[in-house]
Amino acid sequence: MRLLSFLILFLAACQGPNESFTPAPGKPLREFRGIIHCHSLFSHDSKGTYEEILAAAKAAKIDFICMTDHPPKDDKGRPLREGWTGIHDGVLFIQGAEYSDQILALGIKEPITGKDRRETIKAIHEQGGVAIACHPELIDDWDAFAEADGMEIYNVHATLQRKAKDKVWMLRIPKFVTTHVRAEELTEQAILAAIRGGHGSSVVFEISGDPREAPSKGVEKAYLNGEYVGTQKEIKQRAGPNQLWISRLEYYREDGKPWILQAPVRFKVLGGRP
């Protein structure tokens, strides 16, 4: 069964560099589960067909997948032209690419060319795409990613290298960890806007348990403007009016294993309460 031979899933919780306050959207936000780094048969490191990817996504109850194939040397635009886009049997496919300088480009239409990371990120933005730093273990110059929209905070690749012969673990990959985003609707525009802006996005380790139980059963860690403050109660006590605040929550199991890692949320205090 080669279902998992291609479905090497990578997750990103995204934090944009723009510190401006994002107003609340006009429509209620819904939560969608997705994969933000996936390869297909167009990539040199995969043999998976789109039909197989769709089957795996449906089995894992995934709402969206960002396809990020390595551009083929003989035709760098082929995955973008021939890869699936839009909704297929309930799953949204968004095209993109992975570049050798540890950058994912989501939502692009044409191949990207840039002499360095800064130029690559600029070119992605010029197409209206989302730029994400990937494989952080390989990055040695974080200043070059100053204008990126986000970064991977967990990457299955390293674990996969250690456990490639563990068939039981391999079968659990699609339900191991996913990215959750809150968006108005299941469209490419709405999902990319949610990834770019945060909107309460989070990386959820389903292997640790039902994420709905994390607030009551997990160990909560809260951060305010980059400082660890304890719990959400401390955020409410410390956040004063008339300024922008950035908070972030994390939940862990009692044994210390991660459960939910939330992207930063920007907010302002209204009426004396956040």
C-alpha positions in Angstrom: 0.0 0.0 0.0 1.7 3.2 -1.1 -1.0 5.5 0.3 1.5 6.9 2.8 4.5 6.8 0.5 3.6 10.3 -0.7 1.4 11.7 2.1 4.2 13.2 4.2 2.3 15.8 6.0 3.8 19.0 7.3 2.0 21.6 9.5 2.4 25.3 9.9 0.9 27.6 12.5 1.3 31.0 10.9 2.3 34.3 12.5 2.5 37.2 10.1 5.1 39.9 10.5 2.5 42.7 10.3 1.7 43.7 13.9 -1.4 45.8 12.9 -4.7 45.0 14.4 -7.0 42.9 12.2 -10.7 43.7 12.6 -13.2 41.0 13.1 -14.6 39.6 9.8 -18.2 40.2 8.8 -19.3 36.6 8.8 -19.0 34.0 11.6 -15.8 32.0 11.4 -15.8 28.2 11.0 -13.0 25.8 11.9 -11.4 23.8 9.1 -8.7 21.1 9.4 -6.0 21.0 6.8 -2.6 20.0 5.6 -0.2 22.8 4.6 2.6 20.9 3.0 1.9 17.9 0.8 3.6 16.3 -2.3 2.2 14.4 -5.2 3.6 12.4 -8.2 4.7 15.7 -9.7 7.4 16.0 -7.1 10.7 14.0 -7.2 10.1 12.6 -3.7 6.6 11.3 -4.2 4.6 8.8 -6.2 1.2 9.6 -5.0 -1.7 10.4 -7.3 -4.3 13.0 -6.6 -6.9 10.3 -6.2 -4.9 8.7 -3.5 -4.3 12.0 -1.7 -8.1 12.7 -1.8 -8.8 9.2 -0.4 -6.4 9.7 2.5 -7.7 13.2 3.2 -11.3 12.0 3.3 -10.3 9.1 5.6 -8.6 11.6 7.9 -11.6 14.1 7.7 -9.4 16.8 6.2 -11.1 19.9 4.8 -8.2 21.4 2.7 -4.8 20.5 1.4 -2.1 22.9 0.2 -0.1 21.1 -2.5 3.5 22.1 -2.4 5.4 19.9 -4.9 9.1 20.6 -5.7 9.0 22.1 -9.2 10.2 19.5 -11.8 13.5 20.5 -13.4 12.2 20.0 -16.9 8.9 21.9 -16.4 8.6 24.0 -13.3 5.1 25.0 -13.9 3.6 21.6 -14.5 2.2 21.0 -11.0 0.6 24.4 -10.9 -1.1 23.8 -14.3 -2.1 20.1 -14.0 -2.6 19.8 -10.2 -6.0 19.9 -8.8 -7.6 23.1 -7.5 -10.9 23.9 -5.9 -13.1 21.4 -4.1 -13.0 17.7 -5.0 -15.5 15.5 -3.3 -15.6 17.9 -0.3 -11.9 18.5 0.0 -10.4 21.9 -1.1 -7.1 21.7 -3.0 -4.8 24.8 -3.1 -1.8 24.8 -5.4 1.6 26.0 -4.3 5.3 24.9 -4.4 8.2 24.1 -2.1 11.5 25.8 -3.0 14.9 24.6 -2.0 15.6 27.6 0.2 13.1 26.4 2.8 10.1 28.4 1.5 6.5 27.2 0.8 4.6 29.3 -1.7 0.8 28.9 -1.3 -1.8 30.1 -3.7 0.6 31.0 -6.6 -0.3 30.6 -10.3 3.2 30.8 -11.9 6.6 29.4 -10.9 8.7 31.6 -8.7 12.2 32.7 -9.5 14.3 34.6 -6.9 18.1 34.8 -6.4 17.7 34.6 -2.6 15.0 34.0 0.1 14.0 37.7 0.3 13.4 37.9 -3.4 11.5 34.6 -3.4 9.2 35.8 -0.7 8.7 39.1 -2.5 7.8 37.3 -5.7 5.3 35.1 -3.8 3.6 38.2 -2.4 3.5 39.8 -5.8 1.3 36.9 -7.0 -1.0 37.3 -3.9 0.4 34.1 -2.4 1.4 33.2 1.1 5.0 32.6 2.0 5.9 30.2 4.8 9.3 29.2 6.2 9.5 25.4 6.2 12.0 22.9 7.5 13.1 25.3 10.3 15.8 22.8 11.3 17.6 23.7 8.1 17.4 27.5 8.4 20.5 29.4 9.4 19.5 33.0 8.6 16.1 33.9 10.1 16.5 37.6 9.1 15.9 36.5 5.5 12.4 35.5 6.5 11.4 38.8 8.0 8.6 39.3 5.5 7.3 35.7 5.5 3.7 35.2 6.5 4.4 32.3 8.9 6.6 29.3 9.7 6.3 25.6 10.3 6.4 24.9 14.0 6.2 21.1 13.6 7.5 19.0 10.8 6.7 15.3 10.5 9.7 14.7 8.2 12.3 14.3 11.0 10.1 11.8 12.9 9.3 10.0 9.7 13.0 9.4 9.1 13.3 7.7 12.4 10.1 5.7 12.1 9.9 4.8 8.4 9.9 1.1 9.2 7.2 1.4 11.8 4.1 0.4 9.8 1.7 1.1 12.7 3.0 4.6 13.1 3.0 5.2 9.4 -0.7 4.4 9.2 -1.4 7.0 12.0 0.3 9.9 10.1 -2.9 11.4 8.6 -4.5 11.6 12.0 -1.3 12.5 13.9 -1.3 16.2 13.6 -3.1 18.8 11.5 -3.4 22.6 11.1 -6.7 24.1 12.2 -7.8 27.5 10.8 -10.8 29.6 11.4 -12.2 31.0 8.1 -15.5 32.3 6.8 -15.9 29.6 4.2 -14.1 26.7 2.5 -12.6 28.6 -0.4 -9.0 29.2 -1.4 -9.3 32.9 -0.8 -10.8 32.5 2.7 -8.3 29.7 3.8 -5.2 31.6 2.6 -6.5 34.8 4.3 -6.9 32.8 7.6 -3.4 31.3 7.3 -1.9 34.7 6.5 -3.7 36.5 9.3 -3.8 33.9 12.0 -7.5 34.1 13.0 -6.9 31.7 15.9 -5.1 29.1 13.8 -3.4 26.3 15.6 -1.5 23.1 15.2 -3.4 20.3 16.8 -1.8 16.9 17.8 -4.8 14.7 17.5 -2.7 11.8 18.7 -2.8 13.4 22.1 -6.6 13.3 22.2 -9.8 15.1 21.3 -8.8 18.8 21.0 -12.1 19.8 22.5 -11.0 18.2 25.8 -7.6 20.1 25.9 -8.9 23.1 27.9 -10.4 21.0 30.6 -7.9 18.1 30.7 -4.7 19.6 29.4 -2.0 21.8 31.0 -2.5 25.4 29.8 0.3 27.8 29.1 -0.4 31.4 28.1 1.8 34.0 26.6 1.2 37.8 26.4 3.4 39.9 24.1 5.9 37.1 24.0 6.1 36.7 27.8 4.9 33.6 29.6 2.2 34.6 32.0 0.7 31.3 33.2 -2.9 31.0 32.2 -5.7 32.9 30.3 -6.7 34.5 33.6 -3.4 36.3 33.8 -3.9 37.6 30.2 -7.2 39.2 31.3 -5.7 40.7 34.3 -2.6 42.2 32.6 -4.0 43.4 29.3 -4.9 47.0 29.7 -6.9 49.3 27.4 -5.8 51.5 24.4 -3.0 49.3 23.0 -2.5 46.3 20.8 -1.9 43.0 22.6 -0.7 39.7 21.2 -1.6 36.5 23.1 -0.9 32.8 22.5 -2.1 29.7 24.2 -0.6 26.2 24.3 -2.0 23.0 25.8 0.0 20.0 26.8 -0.8 16.6 28.2 0.1 15.8 31.8 3.1 13.9 30.4 4.4 17.0 28.6 3.5 16.0 25.1 2.0 18.8 23.0 -1.8 18.9 22.4 -2.6 22.3 20.9 -0.1 25.0 19.8 -2.0 28.2 18.9 -0.9 30.9 16.6 -0.7 34.5 18.1 -3.9 36.3 18.4 -4.0 40.1 18.2 -6.6 42.0 20.2 -7.4 45.3 21.8 -9.2 45.8 25.1 -12.7 47.2 24.8 -14.8 48.3 27.8 -12.0 47.3 30.2 -12.0 43.6 29.2 -10.1 41.8 26.4 
